[in-house]
């Protein structure tokens, strides 16, 4: 069996970020019919493939937390932008807190396996 080439932790973080952005696409696609089903399906499959590849290098808990946090943050922002409704300062505060937590997880993560 051929030995698999290991990716760098920097590339793994690019995979996490790209996967998180794709999660916003597929999660929003469940609500908005203007996003074609094939785009939703392709982004769903690609996002999880990227997360799986990143989790081989980075701590899986951190990878998943950042991925899910990006999806939550992104879909909330999309919902706010498309609804046109006023947003409470408390909701904005929690969105910013989530963003700070995502950044904190990324900054404190240790790459590589034991």
N, C-alpha and C positions, 0 to 999 in steps of 0.2 A: 504494500500500500504506500502510495506517495505521501511524503510529509507535506502537510498544509503550511503555506507561507503565512506567518503571523503579521498582522497589521500593527502599525504604531498606535499608541494611545491617542495621538492627535487625530489620526484618521478615524479611529473609533468614535471620538467625540463628534467628528463631522457626520458620521453615520447616525449618531443619536440625534443631532440637530436636524438633519435631513429627514429622519424618521418621524420626529416630532412635528415638523412642518407638514409632512404627508398625512399625519394623523388628523391635523386640522382639516385637510381637504376631505378625507373620507368621513370624518365625523360630521362635518357640515353637510356633506352630500346626503346623509340620512334625512336631513330636514328640508333641504332646498332642492327642488326638482330640476333647477337649472343646471345642476352638476350631473352630467351623464353617468349612468350606472357603470359603464365600463371604466370611467375615470375613478369612481369610488372604489371599485374592485381592484383596479391596478394599484392605486395608492395604498389601499389596505394591505395587499400582499407585499408591496415594496417596503412599506414602513416596518412591518414585522420582520422581514428578512434583514433589513438594516439593523434593527434592534438586536436580533439574534447574533449577527456578526459582531456588533459592538460588545455584547455581553460576554463574548469569548475572551475579551481583553480587559474590560473594565468590570468593576463590581456590579453584579446583576441588580442588586437593590437600588443602587444609585442610578444605573441606566434606566431602569423602569420608572423610578420616581421622576427623573428629569423628563423622560418621554411622556409620561402621563400628565405631568405638570404643564409641559409645553402645550399638549393637546387641550387641556382644560383652559389654560390662559388664552390660547389662540381661538378656540371655539367661542369663548365668552366675548372676546373682542369682536369677532365676526358677528355674533348675535347683536351686540350693542351697535355696531356700525350699520347693520342692515335693518334693525328695528326702528331706529331713529328716536327711540324713547330716551327720556332723561335717565341718567345714571346717578344713583345716590353716592355721596362722598364715602360712605361706609363700604359700598361695593368696590369703588375705586381703590380704597385703602387695602381691602383684602386681595384685590388683583395685584397691587404693588407688593404686598407681603408675599404672595405666592411667587412672584418674579424674584424677589430677594432670596427666597428659600431655594429656588431652582439654581440660581447663581451660586449660592452657598454650597449646595451639594456638589456642583461641578468643581468648585475651587477646592473642596476638601476631599475629593475622591482620590484614591490611590490607584494608579493603573497597574496592570499586570496581575498574574496569578502567583500564589504562594509557591 
